[in-house]
């Protein structure tokens, strides 16, 4: 398990790294991705949040040769703290910094699903070191959560992402984070760095119009609507294939851009005098 500092909190995460045939970690600079899970839905779901993404991280390390970090935000898994939307953004930014110090990277990307997609875009927009972002099933805003903050808080306690009886210190401040959060605005600020937006045409929680709003705000996003796809795109092989292919292509392009350019040719040494 990775321990990731985020302000005063310690977060947990799972880091998959590409290996040589002898089992040693590859040391040459390679791209990396921070994977951001969504909001736990089931009662007690915070305890197991992100675990299903470990397989995805391992696949990225083996098939693509990237490092992949699955982050547990505050309130999730073994991470300290309680859920707040802007807190999760700061956690992703901390994870990006952690990856940059733990691995030899050549471009760090973020990829998120559901709420994690919105958080990933916002964190990428706020972090110049991030090369680009992928979102799948992300909402364009959180106005509905802001309008129903009391119900969301009850849900957060049931799932376990809010554990402290005294949290939040001020409900209206907590509500305000949702009211002011715009994934579309963050998408606009992310440009011209690359963005992929994936959404299911039959998403039962977030309408596909949200994906179009996010993509339109960016101006050059790669928008993919998956026919008959639902909200849980993490389990849709079509989505995963699209995401990994897009990351592989753009990660390769970034590696080429960051590759050192050749210096002036060394003077020719005569073979005889």
Secondary structure, DSSP 8 states (H G I E B T S, - for coil): -EEEEETTEEEEEEEE--B-TTS-B--S-EEEEEEE-----STTGGGGTTTTHHHHHHHIIIII--EEEEEE-TTSTT--S---HHHHHHHHHHHHHHHHHHS-EEEEEEEEETHHHHHHHHHHHH-TTEEEEEEES--SB-HHHHHTHHHHHHHHHHHTS---TT-SS-HHHHHHHHHT-BHHHHHHHHTTSEEEEEEETT-SSS-HHHHHHHHHHHSS-EEEEETT--S-GGG-HHHHHHHHHHHHHHHHHHHHHHS-----------S--
